Every structure is written in structure tokens, then in C-alpha cells.
Amino acid sequence: MKLTLYDLWNHLEEYHEDSYEVIYNILQCFIDNSEKILFSVQKEFVDDNCINKKFIQDKTVCVSSEWMYNFPISSLPAPEIVWFEVSNLEEIEKSLEIDYLFNCVIIKHGAEIRDAEYIINSNEDLEYNSLSIREKYKGNFANNVVPKLRKILVNDLEIVDKRNN
């Protein structure tokens, strides 16, 4: 895996999207006891006989029109987005079955979506899938998450720093 640190965002390439456990372990690096992971899905998808409708409804934290994706919105008004909490490997697996190109946020308990500590978007690139990671506070990712990633990915993580320190 290759992690590139930029001033405005971070990019994790080749994150083994075929391994739910690797994705789960990566996401666990972002949270502590005061934070939770919320995945998103457009409400119309859930309403249109989604096979995992009950799972999403049971885990729903809120519905909003906050656009947290890393691509431009294609229509106005913004579609309603269902944000649902996942907390273990089984729930991550189920969420990735809904959409392996996932979008999620890391928020503090009780916080609003727009106050996300991290926004993580999965991308389908030409040769591999990648994660785009944006942080609320500059430096939090490098200082708090990268050391945890180094621990779990040991020899499988190359870090390239392209920040203008």
C-alpha cells in the first residue's frame, strides 16, 4: 500500500479492497472511544427495495443532504443521504456488500455530520482502488492515524509526504 500525504487530503492506494478485515482494521485506526464510523447511502436506494433495508434502517443515525463525497454533486437539490453506524467487522462486511465503493465519516458521539473529524471516500482508479481521506484539523491524520496504520500494516505501507510544511 502507498499512502501519500498532501496538504488538503491524503490518498491510500491499493488498500486490499477485497479483504473486509483489512478495511475494518484501517477504519479502526481513525476512531477512539469518543468517535464512531458512519457509512452513507442515498435514501432513494434504500427506499427502492434495497436487500439490506432493515440493516440500514436499524443502524440509521440521521438523514441529511450534506454532500460529503469527493466528486461534484450532479443535481440540485442534493439527494437525501442516510447515515448509518457500523461498529464491528460483520457490520463493515454488510456495508461493503451494499456498496464496496463506500463513503464514510468519523464523527464524535453527538456531533453533526458536517462536523466530521474525517471524511473517507473509496475510489475506483484505473489499476487499483484507493481511499481519499480528508481531515477536519490539519495534522490530525498524520499525527494520530498514520502511527496506527504503521502498526497494523507493518511492512505493507509506503508513505510519501508531499505536504508543504
N, C-alpha and C positions, 0 to 999 in steps of 0.2 A: 504494500500500500504506500501511496505517496500523499503526504499532507503538505499543501502549500499554504503558507500564512501570508495574507495580504492585509493592507490597512483597513479595508472596508468589509472584508469577508474572508472565509477560509474554504479550502477545497480539498476534500479527501477522495482520492482516486482509487479505483479497484478495491472497494471495501467488502468484497465477497458477498454480494447481494443474494447469493444462493444459500447462504448459511444464516438462518434465523438467529442462531445462538451468537454469531459474531455481531450481527446488527444489535441484538439485545445488549451485549456486553459494551459495544460502542456507546449506545444511548445511556447506559448506566453511568458512564463517565461524566455525564452532564448534570446529574442530579445529586442532591444531598437530601437530608431529612426534611428540608423546608420546601422542596420543589417536587413537581410532578410532570409527567410526559403526557401531552395531549396530541392525538392524531386527528387529522381532518378528512372530511369527505363532504362533497357538495350535497346539500339537503335533497335536491331532486333525485340524486342517485339512490339515496336511502328510501325515498318515497316510491320509487319505481320498482317495487318488488325485489329489493336487494336481498340476496340469500342470507346475509348476516344482519338483517334489520333489527332483530331482537337484541343481539350482542351490542350493536351500536346504540340503540335506544337505552339499554340498561346502563351503559357506560357514559352516556352524554353528560357533559358538564355545562355546555351552553351552545347556542346557535347565534351566529353573528355574521355580519357582512364584511368583517375585517379581512382585507386581502393580504395574506401572508406568504403568497407564493413568490418564486423568484422569476416569474415571467409576467409580462404586462397583462392586465385584465382585458379580456376580449369583448366584453359587453358591459353596458351600464344600464341599470344599477348593478352593482356587484351581486353575484349569486349568494344565497344564504349558505353558510358553511357550518356543518355540525362538527363540534369539537368533542372528542370522547377520550377518556382517560384510560391508559394502559399501565399496568404495574408489574407484570411478570412475563416470562418467556412465552407462555401459552397465549396471552393476550396480544403480544407482539406478533406472534405467528398468525393469529387470526386477522389482525390488522393488515399484515402484509399480503394475506390471501385476498383481502378486499382490493388492495392496490399496492403492488410491490414498488411503484414509484411514489413513495409516501411523502407526505409533508407533515411535520410535527413542530410543536413548540415546547419549550421547557419554561414553565411558569412557577412562581412561588404560590403556595397554597393561599387561596383567597384573592389572587391577583386577576386582573383582566387580561384577555388575550393580547391586547395592544401593548401590554407591559411585559411581554415575554422576555425572559433572560436570554434565550437562544431561539433562533428560527432555523430549522433544518429541513432542507429540500433535497429529495432524491432526484437525480437527473439521469437520463439515458443518453450517454455520449456515444460517439461512433465506435470506439473499441471497448468500452467498459462503462459501467455505471459509476456515478460519483455522488458525493454529498456536498452541497453548498451549505455553509454554516455562517450565520450572521449572529453577532452578539450585541446585547444591549449596552454593555460597558466595555469600552476598548481595553483590551488586555486580559479580560476575564478568561477567554478561551485559552490563550497561550499560558497563562499563569495557573489556572485551575483544572482545565480539562486535558491539555496536552500531557502533563505528567502522568495522569491516569491512563491515557491512551498508550503511552510508552510502556507502562507496566503490563498491560494486557496484551499488547501486540509485540512485545519484546523485540525480536529480530525482523519483524514484518512491517516496520514503519520507517519510511524515509521522510525526513522533514526538510522542507525548503522554505527559507524565510525570505520573502520578498517585500517585507514591510519597510517603510521609510522611517526608521526610528529616529 
